[in-house]
Amino acid sequence: MSSLEALFCEIDDFCTYFEPQWHSQLLGHGLQTRKRARCLCLSEIMTILGAFHQHHYRNFKHYYINCVSI
């Protein structure tokens, strides 16, 4: 899985199945919780983290500056 698009597709397929099940099993504590809109969806965040682990960067900041924020 060397392609970033292939990695994203695999993670996105997983997230479409996983996220609804995860939200249905969360325990509530009786208080109102906020659900803010995110700039990135869960599959995009997980793709960035997965690609970071595939590259040989020592810290996430340098990876983000050199590969993601271009």
Secondary structure, DSSP 8 states (H G I E B T S, - for coil): ---HHHHHHHHHHHHHHHHHHHHHT----SS-------SS-HHHHHHHHHHHHHTT-SSHHHHIIIII--
